[in-house]
Amino acid sequence: MATLASTSSIPALGPAPTRLRQIALVVKDIKRARQLLTHVIGTSVIYEDPAVGQWGLQNFLIPLGGDIIEVVSPLKEGTTAGRLLDKRGDGGYMIIMQTEDAKERRQYIESKDLVKVITNQEHGDTVFVQYHPKGIPGGVMPELDSHAPSTDNPTPLKSRFSPWHACGPDYEKYYPRMKQTAHLSLEGCVLRLQAGDHGHEAAARDWEEVFGVARSRDLLAFTNARMGFIPGRDGHPEGLVSITVGKLAFAVMDT
């Protein structure tokens, strides 16, 4: 990953309020994952997105208050999710963040040549940008999105149950599902670095530098959650290790 010191005279873009809005997991058996997650966490499916079929995937989303856990599974050979499953087995896939201006951050990232943009789309009030995980510590695909403020949604980042594009176009339909799980919250997650990498503080600095998530010592301080890193271990894959929901932490892979 390029460093700010090695780039042009474009001014640095410092940290900005950022919410950990969604975590995506990838599994082989999506029916079993659905049963386990809805039973263990005590929530229900809020949305199944037919659009992911164009990438050879199926999915479902469950709410944790206004935040989301997504589970995807490949429907055919040759998908990115399928290759990740073959390499690591069930586990983490994406960290999806919400900021105030994802377009501004993308322009900054591209101007500094920090990481590669995979997908960049704008629809209505929504901007969502997926980035290549190469060079980003933690073994997950980062996505940074934003909803523009509007009369009906004046504080999209701060409002706990604000509209979220991944839940589909019908806010009046999914908003009550979010409210029903108001007792739940996405409080954080932990990523393991690749084998031989013990720089958990450096990993947090990289995410801060690229995506603008402020740090609190060696943790990323989202507005609603914390994300930490643990050193890599031989024989253990890089990636998402655990998610904390409310006061309940559940493992994604063996630690």
Backbone bond lengths (Angstrom), bond angles and torsions (degrees), N, CA, C in turn:
res aa  C-N    CA-C-N  psi(-1)  N-CA   C-N-CA  omega(-1)  CA-C   N-CA-C  phi
1 M - - - 1.463 - - 1.514 109.60 -
2 A 1.321 116.68 135.19 1.453 120.74 177.92 1.514 110.15 -67.08
3 T 1.321 116.41 155.06 1.458 120.68 177.04 1.510 109.06 -107.98
4 L 1.319 115.48 158.27 1.453 119.30 -178.21 1.521 111.68 -63.03
5 A 1.321 116.85 -32.42 1.453 120.53 -177.13 1.520 112.09 -67.13
6 S 1.343 116.56 -22.37 1.459 119.75 -174.76 1.525 112.62 -93.77
7 T 1.314 118.39 0.83 1.450 120.90 -174.63 1.507 111.25 -103.14
8 S 1.321 116.10 -172.81 1.452 122.44 -173.09 1.516 111.35 -75.17
9 S 1.330 115.32 -167.70 1.456 121.25 -174.34 1.522 113.25 -84.06
10 I 1.332 117.81 7.02 1.461 120.29 177.58 1.521 108.42 -59.71
11 P 1.328 118.21 129.42 1.465 119.78 -175.46 1.522 112.41 -63.76
12 A 1.318 114.80 149.31 1.459 120.40 179.30 1.521 110.13 -66.81
13 L 1.317 115.23 147.37 1.457 122.03 175.65 1.518 106.98 -109.59
14 G 1.319 116.52 108.98 1.450 121.16 -172.80 1.514 113.24 -75.26
15 P 1.332 116.46 -176.77 1.460 120.99 179.19 1.524 111.79 -60.87
16 A 1.320 115.04 149.19 1.464 122.41 177.86 1.524 108.26 -136.14
17 P 1.320 118.23 154.30 1.467 119.54 177.36 1.527 110.74 -53.43
18 T 1.318 116.05 127.70 1.459 121.59 -175.36 1.524 109.05 -139.09
19 R 1.294 115.94 134.64 1.470 122.11 -178.24 1.524 110.21 -108.21
20 L 1.312 116.62 136.99 1.462 120.85 171.41 1.531 106.26 -82.35
21 R 1.315 116.82 95.45 1.466 121.03 -169.19 1.522 112.76 -90.87
22 Q 1.338 117.20 -29.00 1.467 118.63 -172.93 1.521 109.91 -156.75
23 I 1.318 116.41 141.18 1.462 122.90 171.95 1.516 107.46 -121.87
24 A 1.331 116.81 130.58 1.462 121.83 179.29 1.522 109.92 -106.95
25 L 1.325 115.06 134.19 1.456 123.06 175.84 1.524 108.66 -112.32
26 V 1.325 116.55 155.88 1.456 121.36 176.32 1.526 108.23 -123.67
27 V 1.337 116.12 133.49 1.465 121.37 -176.15 1.524 109.91 -139.56
28 K 1.324 115.11 159.45 1.462 120.06 174.74 1.525 111.35 -82.84
29 D 1.335 116.83 -41.91 1.464 122.05 -176.20 1.527 109.13 -107.62
30 I 1.317 117.04 93.25 1.462 120.32 -173.97 1.530 111.89 -73.13
31 K 1.326 118.01 -29.86 1.464 119.84 178.11 1.526 110.75 -66.05
32 R 1.315 116.47 -42.83 1.467 120.04 178.66 1.524 110.41 -65.56
33 A 1.336 117.17 -42.03 1.467 120.65 178.77 1.522 110.67 -61.47
34 R 1.304 116.47 -39.01 1.471 120.53 179.04 1.528 110.96 -63.17
35 Q 1.317 116.47 -44.69 1.460 120.59 179.30 1.525 111.48 -63.80
36 L 1.327 116.01 -44.18 1.461 120.10 -177.85 1.524 111.62 -65.52
37 L 1.321 116.92 -48.83 1.462 119.76 -175.02 1.526 112.10 -67.15
38 T 1.318 116.79 -43.98 1.463 118.01 -179.17 1.521 111.20 -67.82
39 H 1.332 117.75 -32.61 1.467 120.86 -179.96 1.520 111.43 -76.62
40 V 1.330 117.37 -48.33 1.464 121.20 -175.22 1.524 111.14 -68.34
41 I 1.322 117.23 -45.42 1.462 120.70 -176.64 1.525 111.16 -83.40
42 G 1.317 116.88 -26.17 1.451 119.74 -179.05 1.514 112.82 78.76
43 T 1.315 115.86 45.33 1.460 121.19 179.28 1.524 108.48 -131.59
44 S 1.310 117.60 -174.22 1.457 121.40 -179.23 1.521 109.64 -136.63
45 V 1.309 115.88 166.02 1.465 120.67 179.91 1.525 109.36 -72.25
46 I 1.331 115.48 129.17 1.461 120.96 -178.62 1.524 112.08 -97.33
47 Y 1.355 116.30 -24.84 1.469 118.67 -176.13 1.516 109.68 -167.54
48 E 1.331 115.33 145.56 1.462 123.60 167.90 1.522 106.21 -124.53
49 D 1.304 116.58 121.78 1.463 121.36 -170.40 1.524 110.90 -93.58
50 P 1.320 118.73 110.11 1.466 119.86 179.04 1.523 113.16 -66.19
51 A 1.327 117.08 -20.75 1.467 120.22 -176.60 1.521 112.80 -67.22
52 V 1.340 118.39 -24.10 1.468 119.07 -178.53 1.519 111.31 -70.84
53 G 1.326 117.13 -12.47 1.452 119.61 176.82 1.514 113.15 -61.48
54 Q 1.341 117.25 -26.65 1.464 119.95 179.18 1.521 111.97 -66.27
55 W 1.341 116.92 -18.89 1.466 121.50 176.33 1.525 111.63 -103.44
56 G 1.331 116.21 14.32 1.452 119.96 178.36 1.508 114.19 74.11
57 L 1.344 117.02 30.46 1.461 121.18 -175.99 1.524 110.92 -126.64
58 Q 1.321 115.11 160.68 1.455 122.98 164.59 1.521 107.23 -126.32
59 N 1.328 117.53 156.25 1.458 118.62 -176.93 1.516 111.59 -152.92
60 F 1.315 115.43 169.78 1.458 122.66 164.55 1.520 107.86 -148.13
61 L 1.324 115.81 156.09 1.461 122.38 -179.66 1.521 109.00 -125.89
62 I 1.338 115.96 139.42 1.456 121.20 174.74 1.526 108.55 -122.41
63 P 1.334 117.96 144.28 1.462 120.77 -178.61 1.520 112.55 -91.24
64 L 1.315 114.97 144.47 1.465 123.72 169.10 1.520 105.21 -121.36
65 G 1.318 117.04 80.74 1.453 119.05 -165.93 1.515 107.86 65.85
66 G 1.335 116.53 -124.31 1.453 120.25 179.05 1.512 114.60 -92.20
67 D 1.319 117.75 1.01 1.460 121.48 179.65 1.525 109.76 -104.33
68 I 1.328 116.31 168.96 1.458 119.87 -164.58 1.530 111.61 -135.33
69 I 1.345 114.97 139.10 1.462 121.83 162.47 1.527 107.08 -108.53
70 E 1.314 116.28 125.96 1.462 122.16 176.91 1.521 108.86 -110.55
71 V 1.320 116.22 142.49 1.460 121.65 174.24 1.521 107.90 -123.86
72 V 1.331 116.39 128.70 1.463 121.42 178.61 1.520 109.68 -120.71
73 S 1.322 115.29 156.10 1.459 121.32 177.41 1.524 108.28 -149.41
74 P 1.330 117.80 139.11 1.467 119.83 -177.97 1.524 112.33 -73.19
75 L 1.327 115.25 144.08 1.461 122.39 175.87 1.523 112.17 -100.17
76 K 1.340 116.41 -14.79 1.456 120.22 -177.09 1.520 109.29 -148.03
77 E 1.304 116.15 171.43 1.460 122.14 178.76 1.528 110.47 -75.76
78 G 1.335 115.29 155.25 1.451 120.89 170.93 1.507 116.19 87.33
79 T 1.320 118.23 9.27 1.461 120.06 177.58 1.525 110.53 -86.00
80 T 1.328 116.12 156.63 1.467 120.29 175.66 1.517 110.39 -59.92
81 A 1.327 116.42 -42.66 1.464 120.38 179.17 1.525 110.83 -62.45
82 G 1.327 116.76 -40.22 1.455 120.36 179.21 1.515 112.57 -65.21
83 R 1.315 116.70 -40.37 1.466 119.78 177.92 1.524 110.73 -64.60
84 L 1.331 116.30 -37.68 1.457 119.79 177.64 1.524 110.60 -65.59
85 L 1.325 117.16 -40.54 1.462 120.78 176.47 1.523 111.31 -61.04
86 D 1.321 116.95 -44.16 1.462 120.56 179.70 1.522 111.45 -62.48
87 K 1.312 116.31 -33.51 1.459 121.25 -176.94 1.523 112.59 -80.61
88 R 1.346 117.32 -41.11 1.467 121.20 -171.18 1.520 114.98 -122.01
89 G 1.322 117.58 -17.74 1.456 119.77 -170.50 1.519 110.71 83.14
90 D 1.328 116.23 -171.64 1.460 121.00 179.93 1.524 110.64 -55.74
91 G 1.328 116.84 141.73 1.466 118.93 179.08 1.512 112.76 168.54
92 G 1.321 115.00 -157.45 1.454 120.92 -176.83 1.515 112.59 -75.63
93 Y 1.320 115.38 150.11 1.461 121.52 -178.73 1.526 111.35 -126.83
94 M 1.346 117.30 -52.42 1.457 120.40 -175.28 1.523 111.40 -141.21
95 I 1.326 114.64 146.89 1.461 123.31 167.27 1.526 106.13 -110.15
96 I 1.332 116.43 117.23 1.462 121.33 -173.66 1.521 108.65 -113.86
97 M 1.319 115.26 117.03 1.457 122.31 -172.81 1.517 110.46 -110.89
98 Q 1.311 115.82 155.75 1.463 122.17 176.60 1.520 109.17 -121.41
99 T 1.316 115.83 128.45 1.455 121.55 178.22 1.532 108.80 -127.32
100 E 1.310 116.50 179.71 1.465 119.39 -177.88 1.522 112.23 -79.35
101 D 1.338 117.70 -29.98 1.466 120.67 -176.88 1.526 109.22 -148.12
102 A 1.329 116.22 86.69 1.460 120.93 -178.51 1.524 112.04 -67.87
103 K 1.327 116.89 -28.79 1.466 120.00 179.17 1.519 110.79 -67.44
104 E 1.319 117.43 -44.19 1.464 121.00 178.22 1.522 110.59 -60.80
105 R 1.330 117.38 -43.10 1.462 120.35 179.64 1.518 110.63 -65.77
106 R 1.337 118.07 -39.91 1.467 119.87 177.83 1.521 110.94 -61.51
107 Q 1.320 117.15 -44.77 1.460 120.40 179.82 1.521 110.96 -60.47
108 Y 1.315 116.35 -39.39 1.466 120.51 177.96 1.525 110.73 -65.99
109 I 1.333 116.98 -46.48 1.464 121.18 -179.37 1.527 110.59 -60.17
110 E 1.330 117.14 -43.08 1.461 120.36 -179.86 1.522 111.10 -69.38
111 S 1.332 117.54 -36.78 1.464 119.86 -179.82 1.519 111.56 -65.69
112 K 1.317 116.84 -29.91 1.462 121.89 179.31 1.528 112.64 -94.33
113 D 1.338 116.62 -4.82 1.465 121.68 -179.02 1.532 110.71 55.26
114 L 1.327 115.51 46.42 1.462 120.45 -176.17 1.520 112.10 -80.91
115 V 1.327 117.18 -50.48 1.459 122.00 175.90 1.523 108.40 -144.96
116 K 1.328 115.45 164.05 1.462 121.38 -177.22 1.525 110.82 -87.87
117 V 1.323 116.07 135.63 1.459 121.95 174.10 1.531 108.86 -82.23
118 I 1.333 116.27 128.72 1.463 121.62 176.66 1.521 110.81 -92.99
119 T 1.323 116.05 -49.79 1.463 122.42 -177.90 1.515 109.51 -134.28
120 N 1.318 116.49 133.20 1.462 121.59 177.08 1.524 107.47 -136.40
121 Q 1.338 116.46 111.93 1.458 119.81 -177.28 1.519 110.40 -133.98
122 E 1.327 115.06 146.34 1.455 122.14 175.59 1.524 107.99 -130.12
123 H 1.326 115.56 125.56 1.460 121.84 178.51 1.521 108.34 -136.76
124 G 1.320 116.26 114.83 1.456 119.33 179.73 1.515 111.42 58.55
125 D 1.328 116.41 -120.53 1.463 120.84 -178.15 1.518 112.69 -90.84
126 T 1.336 117.24 7.40 1.461 121.48 -170.68 1.523 112.01 -112.38
127 V 1.325 115.49 136.60 1.462 123.03 169.97 1.518 106.92 -123.53
128 F 1.335 117.10 128.35 1.464 118.12 173.33 1.518 110.09 -136.18
129 V 1.332 113.74 135.26 1.461 121.44 -172.94 1.524 108.96 -132.64
130 Q 1.325 116.01 121.85 1.458 121.63 174.79 1.522 108.97 -100.04
131 Y 1.335 115.33 140.66 1.459 121.80 -177.41 1.524 110.51 -118.01
132 H 1.330 114.89 149.74 1.460 120.06 178.29 1.528 109.21 -69.02
133 P 1.328 117.52 135.42 1.471 119.05 -178.12 1.525 114.70 -72.93
134 K 1.331 117.73 -12.61 1.459 119.21 -178.95 1.525 110.45 -60.74
135 G 1.313 115.99 127.35 1.454 121.33 179.37 1.512 114.04 87.44
136 I 1.333 117.72 -6.85 1.461 121.75 177.99 1.522 108.24 -102.38
137 P 1.319 119.12 118.38 1.467 120.84 -176.73 1.524 112.22 -63.36
138 G 1.321 115.83 142.54 1.455 120.09 172.88 1.509 116.06 116.39
139 G 1.335 117.73 -11.15 1.452 120.04 171.78 1.513 116.49 68.52
140 V 1.327 118.33 30.36 1.464 121.97 175.31 1.526 108.96 -130.06
141 M 1.329 116.09 160.77 1.459 120.36 175.90 1.527 108.92 -87.15
142 P 1.335 118.36 121.19 1.460 120.21 178.57 1.528 111.47 -84.99
143 E 1.319 115.22 142.60 1.460 121.74 172.25 1.519 107.83 -134.11
144 L 1.324 116.08 136.00 1.467 121.29 -179.54 1.525 108.37 -127.09
145 D 1.325 116.30 119.03 1.459 122.48 -172.58 1.525 110.97 -124.14
146 S 1.322 115.28 166.50 1.467 119.84 173.03 1.519 110.07 -152.35
147 H 1.327 114.93 150.85 1.461 123.66 169.21 1.520 106.96 -113.55
148 A 1.312 117.46 130.06 1.462 120.60 178.13 1.528 109.85 -72.55
149 P 1.324 117.80 142.53 1.472 120.17 176.20 1.525 111.14 -61.57
150 S 1.318 115.21 148.40 1.459 121.27 177.98 1.525 108.54 -148.27
151 T 1.314 116.15 175.68 1.465 120.04 178.17 1.523 111.25 -59.59
152 D 1.327 116.74 -41.83 1.462 121.02 -179.74 1.520 112.95 -81.09
153 N 1.328 116.82 -17.86 1.465 121.53 -176.91 1.529 108.66 -138.78
154 P 1.333 117.62 69.40 1.468 120.44 -171.53 1.523 114.57 -71.32
155 T 1.335 117.58 -26.56 1.469 120.75 -177.91 1.528 109.48 -131.10
156 P 1.329 117.72 70.80 1.468 120.65 -173.24 1.518 114.44 -62.00
157 L 1.327 117.17 -29.77 1.459 119.36 -178.90 1.528 111.59 -82.02
158 K 1.307 117.13 -36.06 1.464 121.31 -173.74 1.524 113.60 -87.75
159 S 1.318 117.52 -30.98 1.460 120.37 -177.05 1.524 109.98 -73.08
160 R 1.326 115.88 123.79 1.457 119.74 -172.79 1.525 112.50 -61.28
161 F 1.326 117.56 -38.34 1.462 121.45 -175.81 1.529 111.69 -106.93
162 S 1.310 117.01 31.79 1.463 120.82 -179.02 1.527 110.89 -67.29
163 P 1.338 117.72 156.82 1.463 120.95 178.47 1.526 111.76 -54.69
164 W 1.332 114.16 145.44 1.458 120.54 179.07 1.521 108.35 -139.25
165 H 1.328 115.46 120.79 1.464 121.59 -170.12 1.516 113.55 -57.97
166 A 1.335 117.78 -32.04 1.462 120.90 -177.19 1.524 112.61 -65.69
167 C 1.327 116.97 -19.35 1.469 121.50 -177.58 1.517 112.77 -87.42
168 G 1.319 117.13 4.56 1.450 120.40 178.00 1.515 113.04 99.54
169 P 1.321 116.68 175.67 1.468 121.01 -173.06 1.528 114.80 -82.42
170 D 1.336 117.80 -12.81 1.468 120.73 -172.07 1.527 110.87 -101.08
171 Y 1.330 116.40 84.73 1.470 121.21 -178.66 1.523 111.31 -61.39
172 E 1.317 117.85 -37.51 1.461 120.59 -179.36 1.526 111.29 -63.71
173 K 1.311 117.08 -23.55 1.463 121.28 179.11 1.521 111.68 -83.17
174 Y 1.351 117.78 -44.02 1.465 118.25 -175.34 1.521 114.29 -90.74
175 Y 1.331 118.35 -18.00 1.466 120.47 178.52 1.529 112.36 -56.81
176 P 1.349 120.00 -45.78 1.468 118.80 178.50 1.523 113.32 -60.70
177 R 1.341 117.43 -32.92 1.468 120.75 178.20 1.525 110.50 -66.14
178 M 1.318 116.37 -38.76 1.460 119.43 175.25 1.527 110.42 -61.89
179 K 1.322 116.25 -47.31 1.463 121.18 -178.36 1.525 111.68 -61.70
180 Q 1.327 117.31 -34.86 1.458 121.04 179.71 1.522 112.51 -64.24
181 T 1.334 116.61 -23.08 1.470 120.27 179.63 1.527 111.04 -108.84
182 A 1.319 116.66 30.24 1.469 121.01 -179.21 1.522 112.32 -61.80
183 H 1.336 116.73 -20.82 1.467 120.18 178.83 1.526 112.06 -77.39
184 L 1.330 117.84 -9.46 1.458 122.58 179.05 1.521 110.11 -104.09
185 S 1.322 116.17 154.02 1.465 120.22 177.06 1.519 109.83 -152.55
186 L 1.314 115.18 147.99 1.461 121.75 173.75 1.519 107.39 -87.16
187 E 1.329 117.07 108.33 1.460 120.49 -172.40 1.523 113.99 -100.78
188 G 1.329 117.73 -17.99 1.454 116.99 178.45 1.509 113.21 165.09
189 C 1.322 114.99 179.00 1.453 121.72 176.97 1.522 108.92 -157.09
190 V 1.325 114.77 166.23 1.461 122.10 179.88 1.525 108.64 -129.63
191 L 1.324 116.34 133.78 1.457 122.90 176.46 1.519 109.62 -113.26
192 R 1.327 115.89 138.30 1.461 119.73 174.02 1.523 109.22 -94.46
193 L 1.319 115.69 138.29 1.456 121.56 177.38 1.523 110.13 -79.05
194 Q 1.324 116.73 168.89 1.452 120.17 179.45 1.521 110.32 -69.65
195 A 1.320 115.96 156.70 1.457 121.66 -176.85 1.525 110.59 -53.70
196 G 1.324 116.05 132.95 1.458 121.85 179.98 1.509 114.42 90.91
197 D 1.322 117.97 -12.07 1.464 121.90 179.74 1.524 108.96 -96.24
198 H 1.326 116.14 113.90 1.466 121.58 -179.89 1.528 111.40 -110.55
199 G 1.314 116.89 12.25 1.462 120.60 -174.25 1.513 113.23 -89.91
200 H 1.334 116.78 67.57 1.465 118.88 -177.40 1.530 112.12 -67.15
201 E 1.324 117.59 -32.88 1.467 119.35 177.13 1.526 110.58 -70.94
202 A 1.324 116.85 -39.04 1.463 120.45 177.55 1.528 110.86 -64.11
203 A 1.330 116.58 -35.65 1.464 120.12 177.76 1.524 110.99 -62.26
204 A 1.325 116.10 -44.18 1.467 119.88 178.07 1.529 110.87 -62.66
205 R 1.334 116.77 -38.44 1.471 119.94 178.38 1.519 110.90 -64.34
206 D 1.331 117.16 -39.07 1.464 120.29 179.18 1.530 111.20 -61.91
207 W 1.310 117.05 -45.84 1.464 120.23 178.96 1.524 110.70 -64.05
208 E 1.309 117.25 -39.04 1.458 120.32 177.55 1.524 110.41 -63.24
209 E 1.312 116.36 -45.26 1.456 121.21 -176.95 1.526 111.81 -64.84
210 V 1.323 116.46 -41.85 1.461 120.11 -175.60 1.525 111.86 -82.24
211 F 1.326 116.94 -52.29 1.467 120.74 -169.96 1.524 114.07 -100.92
212 G 1.328 117.13 -5.23 1.453 119.72 174.33 1.511 115.05 78.32
213 V 1.339 117.33 20.88 1.464 120.88 176.91 1.524 108.18 -86.07
214 A 1.305 117.54 120.86 1.462 121.03 -177.63 1.523 110.78 -63.57
215 R 1.326 115.69 151.56 1.463 121.84 178.32 1.525 111.07 -103.03
216 S 1.312 114.46 149.44 1.459 122.81 166.69 1.516 105.67 -125.24
217 R 1.347 115.41 94.46 1.469 122.15 -171.42 1.527 109.43 58.88
218 D 1.346 117.84 -115.43 1.463 119.29 -176.32 1.525 112.31 -100.40
219 L 1.328 117.01 14.10 1.460 121.42 178.59 1.524 110.42 -113.18
220 L 1.325 115.93 151.71 1.457 120.54 170.09 1.524 107.91 -87.04
221 A 1.324 115.63 127.00 1.464 121.47 -174.33 1.527 109.70 -102.07
222 F 1.331 115.82 85.03 1.456 119.70 171.39 1.526 109.00 -68.21
223 T 1.303 116.87 165.06 1.464 119.69 179.92 1.524 111.91 -66.71
224 N 1.324 117.19 -21.80 1.464 121.50 -176.07 1.515 114.23 -122.71
225 A 1.315 118.22 -6.45 1.461 120.41 -170.06 1.528 110.23 -159.15
226 R 1.328 114.77 173.49 1.457 121.98 175.19 1.525 109.05 -125.50
227 M 1.319 115.86 144.74 1.458 120.78 175.53 1.516 108.84 -127.62
228 G 1.331 115.77 127.33 1.451 120.94 -178.49 1.516 111.88 -121.32
229 F 1.313 115.14 171.83 1.457 122.66 -178.56 1.521 109.11 -129.42
230 I 1.327 116.19 144.71 1.457 120.91 173.86 1.525 108.38 -120.60
231 P 1.337 117.15 152.48 1.465 120.15 -177.48 1.523 112.05 -60.45
232 G 1.335 115.19 149.46 1.447 120.18 176.33 1.518 111.82 -69.17
233 R 1.335 115.56 153.79 1.464 121.98 -179.95 1.516 109.36 -132.87
234 D 1.330 115.67 139.57 1.458 120.09 175.83 1.527 109.87 -59.41
235 G 1.313 115.84 134.90 1.450 120.35 178.60 1.513 114.84 83.27
236 H 1.342 117.30 0.19 1.459 121.55 178.97 1.525 108.46 -122.23
237 P 1.316 118.10 130.20 1.462 119.86 -175.94 1.520 112.63 -72.67
238 E 1.312 114.60 151.53 1.459 121.75 170.70 1.523 108.99 -66.87
239 G 1.327 117.40 144.77 1.455 119.26 174.48 1.511 113.87 143.37
240 L 1.321 114.48 -168.71 1.463 122.42 -177.52 1.518 110.42 -68.77
241 V 1.331 116.16 128.08 1.462 122.07 -178.54 1.524 111.26 -102.17
242 S 1.327 117.61 -45.03 1.460 120.03 -176.32 1.520 110.85 -153.23
243 I 1.321 114.36 159.15 1.460 123.47 175.51 1.519 107.75 -128.61
244 T 1.313 117.12 136.70 1.459 121.10 175.92 1.523 109.32 -105.63
245 V 1.320 115.02 121.22 1.461 122.38 179.45 1.523 107.82 -115.30
246 G 1.320 117.10 114.10 1.460 119.59 -174.73 1.511 108.36 60.11
247 K 1.303 116.80 -119.67 1.461 121.78 174.93 1.523 111.69 -105.40
248 L 1.339 116.00 11.38 1.454 121.54 -176.34 1.523 109.74 -106.78
249 A 1.325 117.25 118.60 1.461 121.16 175.82 1.523 108.49 -103.79
250 F 1.329 117.50 130.94 1.457 118.81 175.85 1.520 109.44 -126.92
251 A 1.341 114.03 143.09 1.458 120.82 -175.91 1.517 110.08 -79.50
252 V 1.326 114.95 143.06 1.455 121.52 175.09 1.518 110.04 -100.32
253 M 1.337 116.32 -33.98 1.457 121.45 175.41 1.519 108.09 -144.27
254 D 1.325 116.40 165.27 1.460 120.63 178.68 1.515 110.12 -63.29
255 T 1.341 116.40 137.57 1.454 120.83 178.50 1.513 111.17 -95.38
